[in-house]
Amino acid sequence: MLKLLIDKLENENRLTKEEFAILIDNATEEDRQYLFSKARKIKERYFGNKIYIRGLIEFTNYCKNDCYYCGIRRSNKEAERYRLTKDDILSCCETGYSLGFRTFVLQGGEDPYFNDERMTDIVSSIKERYSDCALTLSLGERSYESYKALYEAGADRYLLRHETADSGHYSKLHPEEMLLSTRKEALYALKEIGYQVGTGFMVGSPYQTTEHICTDLEFIADFKPHMVGIGPFIPHHNTPFKDFKAGSVELTLLLIGIIRLMLPCCLIPATTALGTLAATGREMGVLAGANVVMPNLSPSTVRNKYLLYDNKICTGDEAAECRMCLERRMNSIGSVIAVDRGDSPLVTSSI
Ligand code: SAH
């Protein structure tokens, strides 16, 4: 029984690397349930039974990077590329606002077309029209000046997964021009500028070991992000990793529980990747300690083109369908969807 380790994690918000490894490799079903029930209690202390919704707008699938795991990498010549216009994006926000979204997430590949001039214009136009909404960006690596300009234009939050905190593993997932050190610098820059910052990693990415995951957990404990997104790796048929197997739902859930105990008031999404691998993956994610879901607001015409991995769910749905479907799913497990910005308690006066 690993109850003592789980109690220690709850009390001290972290474990040594060796202890994390024991928990990851040896947790029994009973240990898992013990962890998840603690994770739920802690979550309820800060957030009640509220689940925050973030409207995801996948606004470009052009990407200058060539990450080996990702379906929209530049070498995938079969990806049908698209960019939404500023008007398209604003109309997604309009739909989203009327469906009760108060956070919009603009996510895309690293697309040089969306330079600072175009991007700050989009950000300030959204914030002008929807001043009661939070705006999250997920645009990959940019310069300090660029992050600052976007923040000053009104962006509130930024999602940039570190992907793996082990530099050797990082170089197995990315071409040599991409470095873990650059990624970490970007994360520290975002925090210094004042963003609420999210990081995270894929579970079961090729070559990942338990030790790598322990390094990820240590990095997260040190960095103290406001948000942590983790989801299982899922192969994409047109990438160098097409023959690797997908990550494990069970391990993803265990890690959500562990991260909830490490960072009690963290915003943790139950990801689409989790929902892709298991029919009730997102419900299970919430029951393991997650408190965010990110329904898709992208226009249905482009949804089936933003394919990071195979078999992605909800690519044929309308925004309203996704919103209602997730509401039903959350209600079925005793949670309610919150209609407010859902800022991190670390930056509001509530703690
Ligand atoms: N270009 C932005 C957005 C990336 S897509 C950025 O660099 O941050 C968002 C996340 O999807 C990535 O951070 C990665 O962790 C995840 N992802 C990419 N390919 C994946 C795959 N094959 N399986 C599961 N998750 C994947």
Boltz pocket constraint, residues with backbone or C-beta under 6 A from the ligand:
constraints:
  - pocket:
      binder: B
      contacts: [[A, 69], [A, 70], [A, 71], [A, 107], [A, 108], [A, 109], [A, 110], [A, 138], [A, 139], [A, 140], [A, 141], [A, 159], [A, 160], [A, 161], [A, 163], [A, 201], [A, 202], [A, 231], [A, 232], [A, 233], [A, 234], [A, 235], [A, 236], [A, 273], [A, 308], [A, 309]]
      max_distance: 6.0
